Amino acid sequence: MRISVRRQLPLERIKNFFEVSLGLSKEEAEKEAARCLQCKNPPCVKGCPVGIDIPSFIKLIKENKPKEALAKIKEKNNLPAICGRVCPQEDQCEAMCVLNKKKIPINIGALERYAADYGQAQRHEPVLGKEKAGVKIAIVGSGPAGLTCAADLAKMGYEVTLFESLHLAGGVLMYGIPEFRLPKKIVQGEVDYIKTLGVKVAADTLIGNTYSIDDLFKSGFKAAFVATGAGLPQFLGIPGENLGRVYSANEFLTRVNLMKAYKFPEYVTPINIGKKIAVIGGGNVAFDCARVSLRLGRQVVLVYRRTENEMPARKEEIENAKEEGVPFKTLTQPVKILDDGKGFVKGLECIAMELGEPDASGRRRPVPVKDSNFVLDVDTVIVAIGQNSNPLLPKVTPEIKTNEDGTIPVDENFMTSMTGVFAGGDIITGADTVISAMGAGKKAALAIDKYIRDGS
């Protein structure tokens, strides 16, 4: 039987921002690891975007060697404590597990987290590569793609500087995911590890503003990797979105995370929300916003235009939200945000939907039901329907071409239209998973190394 991860009880966790998942104990981890069949041609490895040797690290856990298991993971993955918490293993490595035929795949994510958490007490020494005569590489953006690329290049012996526009490295890992899903100390621990590889972090530095790409090259950098992510929020384009107490998910979560609004009154950070909040969307970010709102003591409703079956959020997040009492208003499409006469939200007008034929996403298209309008009694609206690629750097760097959707096109070597400038992660794909961004960071690091060695 698959070992389930222990969690805080719902009635307790909605009153705090402590981590919901409590992880596996030593006994639980070793018991779960013992279920692994140690396949000769493990399909789980093929399902991992960064190619972790999953059977080997699981075997080490079974043998009570968490330090060695962590070292094995870090041969491919520089952020195991993060991936063990937020990666959608159920759609990747676990989906490929042969035991999935009986719907009881190995709990690979929980075992990765166990190795990271228990192995960190005795961290293995960084594996540094041969020095390459001080060749300098710039990484623009310190999210999962940037951190991964920086670490891999440092292991190759390059002199790497990671540029971050905010005051803490980590990007979306630090400001976009709530404390109860991914504690800041976990992210900081992974960043600190990457620093031990020799990576320098230049915080409060906005490339494109503080320095241009040309400035980086003039100061001796031989290549640059753009990993600025998908930070441009999408809105619905309905009347009333300019009212007070209408937030994008990006702004809401950033205020709560980086500005520590969740630690009020210890941190007196302004976050002007009312008592009744509507969160619009059905992805992980929408659920993050809804569950944060609960913990801030507000009533909340999740508004989604399809049914629960079509929600793109992880099943675990949907289950957690249900346990915590988040009500879902499905088959519902907002059409107007109502004004209280003072410039703030007083309600959300919606229309009922029904599902029609599948659209390009493969999900059934929501179709409005005629004369079904109604109003939700809310005074705050959070729009969490997705993000577009960050436009700041391409906007001031015309040499870097962009697609119509704002993403940066790259060739097979992750090179942009500007010589010596590479890109990867959400900035080239649009919003995607943490592990997918990390996979791009690893591939880009190899491409940059080849570019430097070939001298072109």
C-alpha positions as CSV (number, residue, x, y, z in Angstrom):
1,M,0.0,0.0,0.0
2,R,1.2,3.5,-0.9
3,I,2.2,5.6,2.1
4,S,0.3,8.8,2.3
5,V,1.9,12.0,3.5
6,R,0.7,13.3,6.9
7,R,-0.9,16.8,6.9
8,Q,-2.1,19.4,9.3
9,L,-5.8,19.0,10.2
10,P,-8.0,21.4,8.1
11,L,-9.4,23.2,11.1
12,E,-5.9,23.9,12.4
13,R,-4.2,24.8,9.2
14,I,-6.7,27.5,8.0
15,K,-5.6,29.5,11.0
16,N,-1.9,29.5,10.2
17,F,0.6,29.7,7.4
18,F,2.6,26.7,8.5
19,E,3.3,24.0,6.0
20,V,0.3,21.8,5.3
21,S,2.2,18.7,4.3
22,L,4.2,17.3,7.2
23,G,6.3,14.9,5.0
24,L,7.3,11.3,5.7
25,S,8.9,10.0,8.8
26,K,12.0,7.8,8.5
27,E,10.0,4.6,9.0
28,E,7.4,5.7,6.4
29,A,10.0,6.7,3.9
30,E,11.9,3.5,4.1
31,K,8.7,1.5,3.9
32,E,7.6,3.4,0.8
33,A,11.0,3.1,-0.8
34,A,10.9,-0.7,-0.2
35,R,7.9,-0.8,-2.6
36,C,10.1,0.3,-5.6
37,L,10.7,-2.6,-8.0
38,Q,14.1,-1.2,-9.1
39,C,13.2,-1.6,-12.8
40,K,16.2,-2.3,-15.1
41,N,14.9,0.3,-17.7
42,P,13.0,2.6,-15.3
43,P,10.2,4.5,-17.1
44,C,10.0,6.9,-14.2
45,V,13.4,8.4,-15.2
46,K,12.0,9.1,-18.7
47,G,9.1,11.0,-17.0
48,C,11.4,13.3,-15.1
49,P,12.2,16.5,-17.1
50,V,15.7,16.7,-15.5
51,G,16.4,13.0,-15.6
52,I,16.9,12.1,-12.0
53,D,18.1,8.5,-11.3
54,I,15.0,7.8,-9.4
55,P,15.4,4.1,-8.6
56,S,19.0,4.7,-7.2
57,F,18.0,7.5,-4.8
58,I,15.0,5.5,-3.6
59,K,17.2,2.4,-3.0
60,L,19.5,4.6,-0.9
61,I,16.5,5.8,1.2
62,K,15.5,2.1,1.7
63,E,19.0,1.5,3.0
64,N,18.7,4.5,5.5
65,K,21.1,6.7,3.5
66,P,19.3,10.0,3.1
67,K,22.6,11.9,2.7
68,E,23.6,9.7,-0.2
69,A,20.1,9.8,-1.6
70,L,20.3,13.6,-1.7
71,A,23.7,13.5,-3.4
72,K,22.3,11.2,-6.0
73,I,19.3,13.5,-6.7
74,K,21.6,16.6,-6.9
75,E,23.6,15.0,-9.7
76,K,20.6,16.1,-11.8
77,N,18.4,18.4,-9.7
78,N,19.7,21.3,-7.7
79,L,16.4,22.1,-6.1
80,P,15.1,18.8,-4.6
81,A,13.4,20.3,-1.5
82,I,11.4,22.5,-3.8
83,C,10.6,19.9,-6.4
84,G,9.6,17.4,-3.7
85,R,6.9,19.9,-2.6
86,V,5.5,21.5,-5.7
87,C,6.2,19.4,-8.8
88,P,3.3,17.6,-10.4
89,Q,4.9,14.2,-10.0
90,E,1.5,12.6,-10.7
91,D,1.7,13.8,-14.3
92,Q,5.4,13.0,-14.8
93,C,7.6,10.5,-13.0
94,E,4.8,8.8,-11.0
95,A,2.6,8.6,-14.1
96,M,5.3,6.5,-15.7
97,C,5.8,4.2,-12.7
98,V,5.0,0.6,-13.6
99,L,3.0,0.3,-10.4
100,N,0.7,3.0,-11.8
101,K,-1.0,0.1,-13.7
102,K,-2.6,-0.8,-10.3
103,K,-3.0,2.9,-9.5
104,I,-0.5,2.7,-6.6
105,P,2.6,4.3,-8.0
106,I,5.6,5.0,-5.7
107,N,5.2,8.3,-3.9
108,I,8.3,9.7,-5.6
109,G,7.7,13.3,-4.7
110,A,7.4,12.6,-1.0
111,L,10.6,10.5,-1.1
112,E,12.4,13.3,-2.9
113,R,11.3,15.7,-0.2
114,Y,12.4,13.3,2.5
115,A,15.9,13.0,1.0
116,A,16.2,16.7,0.8
117,D,14.9,17.5,4.3
118,Y,16.7,14.7,6.2
119,G,19.8,14.8,4.0
120,Q,20.3,18.5,4.4
121,A,21.5,18.1,8.0
122,Q,24.6,16.5,6.5
123,R,24.9,18.2,3.1
124,H,27.3,16.7,0.7
125,E,30.1,19.0,-0.5
126,P,29.4,21.0,-3.7
127,V,30.8,19.3,-6.8
128,L,32.8,21.9,-8.6
129,G,34.1,21.6,-12.1
130,K,37.4,22.6,-13.6
131,E,38.0,26.3,-13.7
132,K,37.5,27.9,-17.1
133,A,39.8,30.8,-16.6
134,G,37.2,33.1,-15.1
135,V,34.7,33.0,-18.0
136,K,31.8,35.1,-16.8
137,I,28.1,34.2,-17.5
138,A,25.1,36.3,-16.6
139,I,21.8,34.7,-15.5
140,V,18.9,37.2,-15.7
141,G,16.2,36.0,-13.3
142,S,16.5,33.8,-10.3
143,G,13.4,31.5,-10.6
144,P,13.7,27.8,-11.2
145,A,15.2,28.1,-14.7
146,G,17.7,30.7,-13.7
147,L,18.8,28.9,-10.5
148,T,19.2,25.6,-12.3
149,C,21.2,27.1,-15.2
150,A,23.4,29.0,-12.8
151,A,24.2,25.9,-10.7
152,D,25.0,23.7,-13.6
153,L,27.3,26.3,-15.2
154,A,29.0,26.8,-11.8
155,K,29.6,23.1,-11.6
156,M,31.2,23.3,-15.0
157,G,33.6,25.9,-13.6
158,Y,32.1,29.1,-14.9
159,E,32.0,32.4,-13.0
160,V,28.3,32.9,-12.7
161,T,26.3,36.0,-11.5
162,L,22.6,35.7,-10.9
163,F,20.7,38.9,-11.4
164,E,17.4,39.4,-9.5
165,S,15.2,42.5,-9.7
166,L,13.8,42.0,-6.2
167,H,15.6,41.8,-2.9
168,L,15.5,38.0,-2.5
169,A,16.5,35.4,-5.0
170,G,14.1,32.7,-5.9
171,G,11.6,34.4,-8.3
172,V,8.2,32.7,-8.4
173,L,9.4,30.2,-5.8
174,M,9.9,33.0,-3.3
175,Y,7.0,35.4,-4.1
176,G,4.5,33.3,-6.1
177,I,3.8,30.2,-3.9
178,P,2.3,30.5,-0.5
179,E,4.2,29.8,2.7
180,F,2.0,26.8,3.6
181,R,2.9,25.1,0.3
182,L,6.6,26.1,0.0
183,P,8.2,27.8,3.1
184,K,10.6,30.6,2.3
185,K,13.3,29.0,4.5
186,I,13.2,26.0,2.1
187,V,13.7,28.2,-0.9
188,Q,16.4,30.2,0.8
189,G,18.2,27.0,1.8
190,E,18.3,25.9,-1.9
191,V,19.6,29.4,-2.9
192,D,22.2,29.2,-0.2
193,Y,23.4,25.8,-1.5
194,I,23.7,27.2,-5.0
195,K,25.8,30.1,-3.6
196,T,28.2,27.5,-2.2
197,L,28.9,26.4,-5.8
198,G,30.4,29.9,-6.3
199,V,27.3,31.6,-7.9
200,K,27.1,35.3,-7.0
201,V,23.7,36.8,-6.5
202,A,23.1,40.4,-7.5
203,A,19.8,41.4,-6.0
204,D,17.8,44.6,-6.5
205,T,19.2,44.7,-10.0
206,L,16.8,45.0,-12.9
207,I,18.5,44.0,-16.2
208,G,17.1,46.2,-18.9
209,N,16.9,49.1,-16.4
210,T,19.8,49.0,-13.9
211,Y,22.0,47.6,-16.6
212,S,21.3,46.7,-20.2
213,I,22.4,43.4,-21.9
214,D,25.0,45.4,-23.7
215,D,26.3,46.7,-20.4
216,L,26.7,43.1,-19.3
217,F,28.8,42.2,-22.3
218,K,30.9,45.4,-22.0
219,S,31.7,44.5,-18.4
220,G,33.1,41.1,-19.4
221,F,30.2,38.6,-19.5
222,K,30.6,36.2,-22.4
223,A,27.0,35.0,-22.5
224,A,23.7,35.7,-20.8
225,F,20.7,33.5,-20.0
226,V,17.3,35.2,-19.8
227,A,15.0,33.5,-17.3
228,T,12.6,36.3,-16.4
229,G,9.5,34.0,-16.3
230,A,5.8,34.8,-16.8
231,G,5.1,37.7,-14.6
232,L,2.6,39.6,-16.7
233,P,-0.9,39.0,-15.3
234,Q,-3.9,38.3,-17.6
235,F,-7.2,39.9,-16.9
236,L,-10.8,39.2,-18.1
237,G,-11.4,42.4,-20.0
238,I,-14.7,43.0,-18.3
239,P,-16.1,46.3,-16.9
240,G,-15.0,47.2,-13.4
241,E,-11.5,45.6,-13.4
242,N,-10.0,49.0,-12.6
243,L,-11.9,49.2,-9.3
244,G,-10.3,49.2,-5.9
245,R,-9.8,45.7,-4.3
246,V,-9.5,44.1,-7.7
247,Y,-6.1,42.2,-7.7
248,S,-4.2,40.1,-10.1
249,A,-3.1,36.9,-8.5
250,N,0.5,38.1,-9.0
251,E,0.1,41.2,-7.0
252,F,-2.0,39.5,-4.3
253,L,0.5,36.7,-3.7
254,T,3.5,39.0,-3.9
255,R,2.1,41.3,-1.2
256,V,1.4,38.3,1.0
257,N,4.7,36.6,0.4
258,L,7.6,39.1,-0.1
259,M,6.0,41.9,1.9
260,K,5.0,39.4,4.7
261,A,1.4,40.5,4.9
262,Y,0.6,37.1,6.4
263,K,2.6,38.0,9.5
264,F,0.5,41.0,10.4
265,P,0.8,42.7,12.9
266,E,4.5,41.8,13.1
267,Y,4.8,43.2,9.6
268,V,2.5,46.1,8.9
269,T,2.1,45.7,5.2
270,P,-0.9,47.2,3.4
271,I,-3.1,44.7,1.6
272,N,-6.5,46.2,1.2
273,I,-9.0,43.4,1.0
274,G,-12.6,43.2,2.2
275,K,-14.4,40.4,4.0
276,K,-15.8,38.5,1.0
277,I,-13.4,37.5,-1.7
278,A,-14.1,35.9,-5.2
279,V,-11.1,34.2,-6.8
280,I,-11.5,33.7,-10.5
281,G,-9.8,30.7,-12.0
282,G,-9.2,26.9,-11.6
283,G,-5.5,26.4,-11.6
284,N,-2.9,26.1,-8.9
285,V,-2.5,29.8,-8.5
286,A,-6.2,30.3,-8.1
287,F,-6.3,27.7,-5.3
288,D,-3.3,29.4,-3.7
289,C,-5.1,32.7,-3.6
290,A,-8.3,31.1,-2.2
291,R,-6.5,29.3,0.5
292,V,-4.4,32.4,1.4
293,S,-7.6,34.4,1.7
294,L,-9.0,31.8,4.2
295,R,-5.9,32.1,6.3
296,L,-6.3,35.9,6.3
297,G,-9.7,35.3,7.9
298,R,-11.9,36.1,4.9
299,Q,-14.8,34.4,3.3
300,V,-13.9,33.2,-0.1
301,V,-15.5,31.6,-3.2
302,L,-13.7,30.1,-6.2
303,V,-15.3,31.0,-9.5
304,Y,-14.6,28.8,-12.5
305,R,-16.3,28.7,-15.9
306,R,-16.0,24.9,-16.4
307,T,-16.6,22.0,-13.9
308,E,-14.3,20.6,-11.3
309,N,-13.3,17.8,-13.7
310,E,-11.7,20.4,-16.1
311,M,-9.8,22.3,-13.5
312,P,-6.0,22.3,-14.3
313,A,-5.0,22.5,-10.7
314,R,-3.3,19.5,-9.1
315,K,-5.7,17.0,-7.5
316,E,-3.9,17.5,-4.2
317,E,-4.6,21.2,-4.2
318,I,-8.3,20.7,-5.0
319,E,-8.5,18.1,-2.2
320,N,-6.8,20.4,0.3
321,A,-9.1,23.3,-0.6
322,K,-12.2,21.2,-0.2
323,E,-11.0,20.0,3.2
324,E,-10.4,23.6,4.2
325,G,-13.9,24.6,3.2
326,V,-13.4,26.6,0.0
327,P,-16.7,26.6,-1.9
328,F,-16.6,26.2,-5.7
329,K,-18.9,28.2,-8.0
330,T,-18.4,26.2,-11.2
331,L,-19.9,26.7,-14.6
332,T,-19.8,30.4,-13.8
333,Q,-18.4,33.2,-15.9
334,P,-17.9,36.7,-14.5
335,V,-19.2,39.4,-16.8
336,K,-19.0,42.6,-14.7
337,I,-17.5,43.8,-11.4
338,L,-19.9,46.2,-9.7
339,D,-19.0,49.6,-8.2
340,D,-20.1,50.6,-4.7
341,G,-20.2,54.2,-5.8
342,K,-16.9,55.0,-4.1
343,G,-14.6,53.2,-6.6
344,F,-14.5,49.8,-4.8
345,V,-16.0,46.4,-5.5
346,K,-19.5,45.7,-4.2
347,G,-20.4,42.6,-6.2
348,L,-19.5,40.3,-9.1
349,E,-22.1,39.8,-11.8
350,C,-21.8,36.4,-13.5
351,I,-23.6,34.3,-16.0
352,A,-24.2,30.5,-15.8
353,M,-22.4,28.3,-18.3
354,E,-22.8,24.9,-19.8
355,L,-20.2,22.7,-21.5
356,G,-20.2,22.4,-25.3
357,E,-17.8,20.8,-27.7
358,P,-14.1,20.5,-26.9
359,D,-11.8,23.5,-27.7
360,A,-8.1,23.6,-28.6
361,S,-7.2,22.6,-25.0
362,G,-9.1,19.4,-25.4
363,R,-11.6,20.4,-22.7
364,R,-15.2,21.1,-23.4
365,R,-15.8,24.7,-24.3
366,P,-18.0,26.7,-21.8
367,V,-21.1,28.2,-23.4
368,P,-23.2,31.0,-21.8
369,V,-26.7,30.1,-20.7
370,K,-29.1,32.8,-21.9
371,D,-30.7,35.1,-19.3
372,S,-28.9,33.4,-16.4
373,N,-27.1,36.4,-14.9
374,F,-26.8,36.7,-11.2
375,V,-24.6,38.6,-8.7
376,L,-22.2,37.3,-6.1
377,D,-22.0,39.3,-2.9
378,V,-18.3,40.1,-2.7
379,D,-16.1,43.1,-2.0
380,T,-12.8,41.9,-3.4
381,V,-11.9,40.1,-6.6
382,I,-8.7,38.3,-7.4
383,V,-8.1,37.4,-11.0
384,A,-6.1,34.2,-11.4
385,I,-6.6,33.1,-15.0
386,G,-2.9,32.9,-16.0
387,Q,0.2,34.9,-16.7
388,N,2.0,36.0,-19.9
389,S,5.7,36.3,-20.4
390,N,7.5,39.1,-18.6
391,P,7.9,41.9,-21.3
392,L,10.3,44.2,-19.5
393,L,13.7,43.0,-20.9
394,P,12.6,42.5,-24.5
395,K,10.9,45.9,-24.5
396,V,14.2,47.7,-23.9
397,T,16.3,45.2,-25.9
398,P,15.1,45.3,-29.6
399,E,17.8,42.9,-30.6
400,I,15.8,40.2,-28.8
401,K,12.8,39.3,-30.9
402,T,9.5,38.2,-29.4
403,N,6.5,36.2,-30.5
404,E,3.0,37.8,-30.6
405,D,2.2,36.3,-27.2
406,G,5.3,37.9,-25.7
407,T,7.4,34.8,-25.5
408,I,11.0,34.8,-26.7
409,P,11.7,32.5,-29.7
410,V,14.9,30.4,-29.4
411,D,16.7,28.0,-31.7
412,E,17.5,24.4,-30.9
413,N,20.4,25.6,-28.7
414,F,18.2,28.0,-26.7
415,M,19.8,31.0,-28.4
416,T,17.7,34.1,-29.0
417,S,17.9,36.4,-31.9
418,M,20.7,38.3,-30.1
419,T,24.1,36.6,-30.3
420,G,25.3,35.3,-27.0
421,V,21.9,35.7,-25.3
422,F,20.0,32.5,-24.4
423,A,16.6,32.1,-22.9
424,G,14.6,29.4,-21.2
425,G,11.7,28.6,-18.9
426,D,8.4,30.4,-18.9
427,I,9.8,33.3,-20.9
428,I,9.9,31.0,-23.9
429,T,7.0,28.7,-23.2
430,G,4.5,30.8,-21.2
431,A,3.5,29.8,-17.7
432,D,4.5,26.2,-17.1
433,T,5.7,24.0,-14.2
434,V,8.7,24.5,-11.9
435,I,10.3,21.3,-13.1
436,S,9.8,22.1,-16.8
437,A,11.6,25.4,-16.2
438,M,14.4,23.6,-14.5
439,G,14.7,21.2,-17.5
440,A,15.1,24.2,-19.8
441,G,17.7,25.6,-17.5
442,K,19.8,22.4,-17.6
443,K,19.6,22.2,-21.4
444,A,20.5,25.9,-21.7
445,A,23.5,25.4,-19.5
446,L,24.9,22.7,-21.8
447,A,24.2,24.9,-24.8
448,I,26.0,27.9,-23.3
449,D,29.0,25.7,-22.4
450,K,29.1,24.5,-26.0
451,Y,28.8,28.1,-27.3
452,I,31.7,29.2,-25.1
453,R,33.9,26.3,-26.0
454,D,33.3,26.6,-29.7
455,G,34.0,30.3,-29.5
456,S,30.8,31.3,-31.4
